[in-house]
């Protein structure tokens, strides 16, 4: 099963799962690069990024352009496992 499908079982949307996989795979990235690497339309990228920031899956480095990197992914996974028991 693809990692995106596993992430969706944890409550992420299709776009959110694609973005988090892209950031983990390519490292810190701009919104434009995340859109290109993940296949999420640029018109939806900021909504998706903001949702992932709110959920703690990614973090934002200030500057121009803003860079996004993985948050505490392991903690999010552990939360899901603990809540599933």
N, CA, C and O atoms as a GROMACS GRO file, in nm:
protein
  340
    1UNK      N    1   0.084  -0.118   0.000
    1UNK     CA    2   0.000   0.000   0.000
    1UNK      C    3   0.090   0.125   0.000
    1UNK      O    4   0.190   0.130   0.070
    2UNK      N    5   0.052   0.222  -0.077
    2UNK     CA    6   0.131   0.344  -0.087
    2UNK      C    7   0.125   0.423   0.042
    2UNK      O    8   0.027   0.418   0.116
    3UNK      N    9   0.232   0.497   0.068
    3UNK     CA   10   0.239   0.578   0.189
    3UNK      C   11   0.127   0.680   0.194
    3UNK      O   12   0.073   0.709   0.301
    4UNK      N   13   0.090   0.737   0.078
    4UNK     CA   14  -0.019   0.834   0.076
    4UNK      C   15  -0.148   0.773   0.128
    4UNK      O   16  -0.223   0.838   0.201
    5UNK      N   17  -0.174   0.649   0.092
    5UNK     CA   18  -0.295   0.582   0.139
    5UNK      C   19  -0.291   0.562   0.290
    5UNK      O   20  -0.393   0.579   0.358
    6UNK      N   21  -0.175   0.527   0.343
    6UNK     CA   22  -0.159   0.511   0.487
    6UNK      C   23  -0.184   0.644   0.559
    6UNK      O   24  -0.249   0.647   0.664
    7UNK      N   25  -0.130   0.752   0.503
    7UNK     CA   26  -0.150   0.884   0.563
    7UNK      C   27  -0.297   0.925   0.559
    7UNK      O   28  -0.347   0.988   0.653
    8UNK      N   29  -0.366   0.889   0.452
    8UNK     CA   30  -0.508   0.921   0.443
    8UNK      C   31  -0.587   0.843   0.548
    8UNK      O   32  -0.687   0.893   0.600
    9UNK      N   33  -0.544   0.721   0.581
    9UNK     CA   34  -0.609   0.645   0.688
    9UNK      C   35  -0.589   0.713   0.822
    9UNK      O   36  -0.666   0.692   0.916
   10UNK      N   37  -0.484   0.795   0.832
   10UNK     CA   38  -0.455   0.868   0.955
   10UNK      C   39  -0.530   1.001   0.961
   10UNK      O   40  -0.515   1.077   1.057
   11UNK      N   41  -0.610   1.029   0.859
   11UNK     CA   42  -0.693   1.149   0.862
   11UNK      C   43  -0.649   1.262   0.770
   11UNK      O   44  -0.713   1.367   0.767
   12UNK      N   45  -0.541   1.243   0.696
   12UNK     CA   46  -0.499   1.346   0.602
   12UNK      C   47  -0.578   1.334   0.473
   12UNK      O   48  -0.626   1.226   0.438
   13UNK      N   49  -0.592   1.446   0.404
   13UNK     CA   50  -0.658   1.443   0.273
   13UNK      C   51  -0.559   1.394   0.168
   13UNK      O   52  -0.440   1.377   0.196
   14UNK      N   53  -0.609   1.370   0.049
   14UNK     CA   54  -0.523   1.328  -0.062
   14UNK      C   55  -0.413   1.432  -0.085
   14UNK      O   56  -0.296   1.396  -0.094
   15UNK      N   57  -0.450   1.558  -0.095
   15UNK     CA   58  -0.351   1.663  -0.119
   15UNK      C   59  -0.253   1.674  -0.003
   15UNK      O   60  -0.132   1.689  -0.025
   16UNK      N   61  -0.303   1.666   0.120
   16UNK     CA   62  -0.213   1.675   0.236
   16UNK      C   63  -0.111   1.562   0.235
   16UNK      O   64   0.007   1.584   0.262
   17UNK      N   65  -0.156   1.442   0.205
   17UNK     CA   66  -0.064   1.328   0.204
   17UNK      C   67   0.040   1.343   0.094
   17UNK      O   68   0.156   1.308   0.114
   18UNK      N   69   0.001   1.394  -0.022
   18UNK     CA   70   0.097   1.415  -0.130
   18UNK      C   71   0.199   1.521  -0.094
   18UNK      O   72   0.317   1.507  -0.126
   19UNK      N   73   0.155   1.628  -0.026
   19UNK     CA   74   0.246   1.735   0.014
   19UNK      C   75   0.346   1.685   0.117
   19UNK      O   76   0.465   1.711   0.104
   20UNK      N   77   0.301   1.614   0.219
   20UNK     CA   78   0.392   1.568   0.323
   20UNK      C   79   0.494   1.470   0.267
   20UNK      O   80   0.611   1.475   0.304
   21UNK      N   81   0.451   1.382   0.179
   21UNK     CA   82   0.546   1.288   0.116
   21UNK      C   83   0.649   1.365   0.033
   21UNK      O   84   0.767   1.332   0.036
   22UNK      N   85   0.605   1.466  -0.039
   22UNK     CA   86   0.697   1.547  -0.120
   22UNK      C   87   0.800   1.618  -0.033
   22UNK      O   88   0.919   1.619  -0.065
   23UNK      N   89   0.755   1.676   0.078
   23UNK     CA   90   0.848   1.748   0.165
   23UNK      C   91   0.948   1.651   0.229
   23UNK      O   92   1.066   1.684   0.243
   24UNK      N   93   0.901   1.534   0.268
   24UNK     CA   94   0.993   1.436   0.327
   24UNK      C   95   1.093   1.389   0.221
   24UNK      O   96   1.212   1.374   0.250
   25UNK      N   97   1.046   1.366   0.101
   25UNK     CA   98   1.133   1.315  -0.006
   25UNK      C   99   1.236   1.418  -0.051
   25UNK      O  100   1.353   1.385  -0.068
   26UNK      N  101   1.192   1.544  -0.071
   26UNK     CA  102   1.280   1.645  -0.130
   26UNK      C  103   1.341   1.741  -0.028
   26UNK      O  104   1.425   1.823  -0.065
   27UNK      N  105   1.299   1.734   0.097
   27UNK     CA  106   1.351   1.824   0.199
   27UNK      C  107   1.282   1.959   0.191
   27UNK      O  108   1.182   1.975   0.122
   28UNK      N  109   1.338   2.056   0.262
   28UNK     CA  110   1.272   2.186   0.267
   28UNK      C  111   1.254   2.242   0.127
   28UNK      O  112   1.345   2.237   0.044
   29UNK      N  113   1.134   2.294   0.104
   29UNK     CA  114   1.096   2.335  -0.031
   29UNK      C  115   1.006   2.458  -0.026
   29UNK      O  116   0.941   2.486   0.074
   30UNK      N  117   1.004   2.530  -0.136
   30UNK     CA  118   0.910   2.642  -0.152
   30UNK      C  119   0.773   2.585  -0.188
   30UNK      O  120   0.760   2.469  -0.226
   31UNK      N  121   0.672   2.668  -0.175
   31UNK     CA  122   0.537   2.625  -0.212
   31UNK      C  123   0.531   2.585  -0.359
   31UNK      O  124   0.466   2.487  -0.395
   32UNK      N  125   0.599   2.660  -0.443
   32UNK     CA  126   0.600   2.629  -0.586
   32UNK      C  127   0.662   2.492  -0.611
   32UNK      O  128   0.607   2.412  -0.687
   33UNK      N  129   0.777   2.466  -0.547
   33UNK     CA  130   0.841   2.336  -0.565
   33UNK      C  131   0.756   2.222  -0.510
   33UNK      O  132   0.749   2.114  -0.569
   34UNK      N  133   0.691   2.247  -0.397
   34UNK     CA  134   0.603   2.144  -0.340
   34UNK      C  135   0.491   2.113  -0.438
   34UNK      O  136   0.457   1.996  -0.459
   35UNK      N  137   0.433   2.215  -0.497
   35UNK     CA  138   0.326   2.195  -0.595
   35UNK      C  139   0.376   2.111  -0.712
   35UNK      O  140   0.310   2.016  -0.754
   36UNK      N  141   0.492   2.148  -0.765
   36UNK     CA  142   0.547   2.074  -0.880
   36UNK      C  143   0.582   1.930  -0.844
   36UNK      O  144   0.553   1.839  -0.920
   37UNK      N  145   0.643   1.910  -0.727
   37UNK     CA  146   0.687   1.775  -0.688
   37UNK      C  147   0.574   1.685  -0.642
   37UNK      O  148   0.582   1.563  -0.657
   38UNK      N  149   0.468   1.744  -0.587
   38UNK     CA  150   0.360   1.662  -0.532
   38UNK      C  151   0.245   1.639  -0.629
   38UNK      O  152   0.169   1.544  -0.614
   39UNK      N  153   0.233   1.727  -0.728
   39UNK     CA  154   0.121   1.718  -0.819
   39UNK      C  155  -0.004   1.789  -0.768
   39UNK      O  156  -0.109   1.782  -0.831
   40UNK      N  157   0.007   1.857  -0.654
   40UNK     CA  158  -0.105   1.933  -0.601
   40UNK      C  159  -0.112   2.066  -0.678
   40UNK      O  160  -0.010   2.135  -0.688
   41UNK      N  161  -0.227   2.101  -0.732
   41UNK     CA  162  -0.237   2.226  -0.809
   41UNK      C  163  -0.192   2.347  -0.726
   41UNK      O  164  -0.221   2.356  -0.607
   42UNK      N  165  -0.121   2.439  -0.791
   42UNK     CA  166  -0.071   2.557  -0.721
   42UNK      C  167  -0.185   2.636  -0.659
   42UNK      O  168  -0.168   2.699  -0.554
   43UNK      N  169  -0.300   2.635  -0.722
   43UNK     CA  170  -0.416   2.708  -0.668
   43UNK      C  171  -0.463   2.651  -0.534
   43UNK      O  172  -0.535   2.718  -0.460
   44UNK      N  173  -0.422   2.529  -0.501
   44UNK     CA  174  -0.463   2.463  -0.376
   44UNK      C  175  -0.348   2.446  -0.277
   44UNK      O  176  -0.368   2.401  -0.164
   45UNK      N  177  -0.226   2.483  -0.319
   45UNK     CA  178  -0.110   2.450  -0.238
   45UNK      C  179  -0.107   2.523  -0.104
   45UNK      O  180  -0.074   2.462  -0.003
   46UNK      N  181  -0.142   2.651  -0.102
   46UNK     CA  182  -0.134   2.725   0.024
   46UNK      C  183  -0.240   2.680   0.125
   46UNK      O  184  -0.212   2.675   0.245
   47UNK      N  185  -0.360   2.648   0.078
   47UNK     CA  186  -0.461   2.593   0.169
   47UNK      C  187  -0.411   2.462   0.231
   47UNK      O  188  -0.425   2.440   0.351
   48UNK      N  189  -0.353   2.378   0.148
   48UNK     CA  190  -0.304   2.249   0.194
   48UNK      C  191  -0.187   2.267   0.290
   48UNK      O  192  -0.182   2.202   0.395
   49UNK      N  193  -0.093   2.354   0.256
   49UNK     CA  194   0.021   2.382   0.343
   49UNK      C  195  -0.027   2.436   0.478
   49UNK      O  196   0.021   2.392   0.582
   50UNK      N  197  -0.120   2.530   0.476
   50UNK     CA  198  -0.169   2.588   0.601
   50UNK      C  199  -0.238   2.483   0.688
   50UNK      O  200  -0.224   2.484   0.810
   51UNK      N  201  -0.312   2.393   0.626
   51UNK     CA  202  -0.376   2.285   0.702
   51UNK      C  203  -0.270   2.196   0.768
   51UNK      O  204  -0.285   2.157   0.884
   52UNK      N  205  -0.165   2.163   0.694
   52UNK     CA  206  -0.059   2.079   0.749
   52UNK      C  207   0.019   2.152   0.858
   52UNK      O  208   0.063   2.090   0.955
   53UNK      N  209   0.038   2.282   0.842
   53UNK     CA  210   0.102   2.361   0.949
   53UNK      C  211   0.018   2.356   1.075
   53UNK      O  212   0.070   2.335   1.184
   54UNK      N  213  -0.113   2.376   1.061
   54UNK     CA  214  -0.204   2.374   1.175
   54UNK      C  215  -0.203   2.238   1.246
   54UNK      O  216  -0.216   2.230   1.368
   55UNK      N  217  -0.188   2.132   1.168
   55UNK     CA  218  -0.190   1.996   1.223
   55UNK      C  219  -0.054   1.952   1.276
   55UNK      O  220  -0.043   1.847   1.338
   56UNK      N  221   0.050   2.033   1.251
   56UNK     CA  222   0.183   2.001   1.302
   56UNK      C  223   0.265   1.906   1.216
   56UNK      O  224   0.371   1.860   1.258
   57UNK      N  225   0.216   1.877   1.096
   57UNK     CA  226   0.289   1.784   1.009
   57UNK      C  227   0.409   1.850   0.943
   57UNK      O  228   0.508   1.783   0.912
   58UNK      N  229   0.402   1.981   0.921
   58UNK     CA  230   0.514   2.053   0.860
   58UNK      C  231   0.540   2.181   0.939
   58UNK      O  232   0.457   2.224   1.019
   59UNK      N  233   0.657   2.239   0.915
   59UNK     CA  234   0.693   2.367   0.976
   59UNK      C  235   0.735   2.463   0.865
   59UNK      O  236   0.764   2.423   0.753
   60UNK      N  237   0.737   2.591   0.902
   60UNK     CA  238   0.770   2.695   0.805
   60UNK      C  239   0.894   2.769   0.852
   60UNK      O  240   0.902   2.811   0.967
   61UNK      N  241   0.990   2.786   0.761
   61UNK     CA  242   1.107   2.868   0.788
   61UNK      C  243   1.080   3.006   0.730
   61UNK      O  244   1.047   3.020   0.612
   62UNK      N  245   1.093   3.106   0.814
   62UNK     CA  246   1.067   3.243   0.768
   62UNK      C  247   1.176   3.287   0.670
   62UNK      O  248   1.289   3.238   0.674
   63UNK      N  249   1.140   3.376   0.585
   63UNK     CA  250   1.231   3.429   0.484
   63UNK      C  251   1.158   3.442   0.353
   63UNK      O  252   1.038   3.414   0.343
   64UNK      N  253   1.230   3.483   0.254
   64UNK     CA  254   1.173   3.497   0.121
   64UNK      C  255   1.256   3.418   0.024
   64UNK      O  256   1.375   3.448   0.008
   65UNK      N  257   1.203   3.321  -0.040
   65UNK     CA  258   1.068   3.270  -0.020
   65UNK      C  259   1.060   3.184   0.107
   65UNK      O  260   1.162   3.137   0.157
   66UNK      N  261   0.940   3.166   0.157
   66UNK     CA  262   0.920   3.078   0.272
   66UNK      C  263   0.956   2.935   0.232
   66UNK      O  264   0.926   2.891   0.121
   67UNK      N  265   1.020   2.865   0.324
   67UNK     CA  266   1.053   2.725   0.301
   67UNK      C  267   0.975   2.641   0.400
   67UNK      O  268   0.958   2.679   0.516
   68UNK      N  269   0.928   2.527   0.354
   68UNK     CA  270   0.851   2.436   0.436
   68UNK      C  271   0.928   2.306   0.451
   68UNK      O  272   0.986   2.256   0.355
   69UNK      N  273   0.928   2.253   0.572
   69UNK     CA  274   1.001   2.129   0.599
   69UNK      C  275   0.917   2.040   0.690
   69UNK      O  276   0.818   2.085   0.748
   70UNK      N  277   0.956   1.914   0.702
   70UNK     CA  278   0.877   1.823   0.786
   70UNK      C  279   0.871   1.873   0.929
   70UNK      O  280   0.968   1.927   0.982
   71UNK      N  281   0.756   1.855   0.990
   71UNK     CA  282   0.742   1.884   1.132
   71UNK      C  283   0.777   1.758   1.209
   71UNK      O  284   0.864   1.681   1.166
   72UNK      N  285   0.712   1.736   1.319
   72UNK     CA  286   0.738   1.617   1.399
   72UNK      C  287   0.647   1.504   1.350
   72UNK      O  288   0.548   1.470   1.414
   73UNK      N  289   0.685   1.449   1.236
   73UNK     CA  290   0.606   1.344   1.172
   73UNK      C  291   0.594   1.222   1.262
   73UNK      O  292   0.487   1.162   1.273
   74UNK      N  293   0.704   1.187   1.326
   74UNK     CA  294   0.701   1.070   1.415
   74UNK      C  295   0.599   1.090   1.527
   74UNK      O  296   0.527   0.997   1.563
   75UNK      N  297   0.593   1.210   1.582
   75UNK     CA  298   0.496   1.240   1.688
   75UNK      C  299   0.353   1.227   1.636
   75UNK      O  300   0.267   1.173   1.705
   76UNK      N  301   0.326   1.277   1.514
   76UNK     CA  302   0.192   1.266   1.456
   76UNK      C  303   0.154   1.119   1.440
   76UNK      O  304   0.040   1.080   1.468
   77UNK      N  305   0.248   1.037   1.394
   77UNK     CA  306   0.220   0.894   1.375
   77UNK      C  307   0.195   0.827   1.509
   77UNK      O  308   0.102   0.746   1.522
   78UNK      N  309   0.276   0.860   1.610
   78UNK     CA  310   0.256   0.803   1.743
   78UNK      C  311   0.121   0.844   1.800
   78UNK      O  312   0.054   0.762   1.864
   79UNK      N  313   0.079   0.968   1.779
   79UNK     CA  314  -0.053   1.012   1.825
   79UNK      C  315  -0.163   0.927   1.762
   79UNK      O  316  -0.256   0.885   1.830
   80UNK      N  317  -0.149   0.903   1.632
   80UNK     CA  318  -0.250   0.822   1.563
   80UNK      C  319  -0.254   0.681   1.622
   80UNK      O  320  -0.361   0.626   1.647
   81UNK      N  321  -0.137   0.622   1.642
   81UNK     CA  322  -0.131   0.485   1.696
   81UNK      C  323  -0.193   0.480   1.836
   81UNK      O  324  -0.270   0.390   1.867
   82UNK      N  325  -0.158   0.578   1.919
   82UNK     CA  326  -0.211   0.579   2.055
   82UNK      C  327  -0.361   0.603   2.058
   82UNK      O  328  -0.431   0.546   2.142
   83UNK      N  329  -0.412   0.686   1.968
   83UNK     CA  330  -0.556   0.713   1.963
   83UNK      C  331  -0.634   0.597   1.903
   83UNK      O  332  -0.755   0.585   1.923
   84UNK      N  333  -0.565   0.511   1.829
   84UNK     CA  334  -0.631   0.397   1.764
   84UNK      C  335  -0.648   0.278   1.860
   84UNK      O  336  -0.724   0.186   1.833
   85UNK      N  337  -0.577   0.283   1.970
   85UNK     CA  338  -0.582   0.168   2.064
   85UNK      C  339  -0.708   0.172   2.147
   85UNK      O  340  -0.729   0.084   2.230
   0.00000   0.00000   0.00000
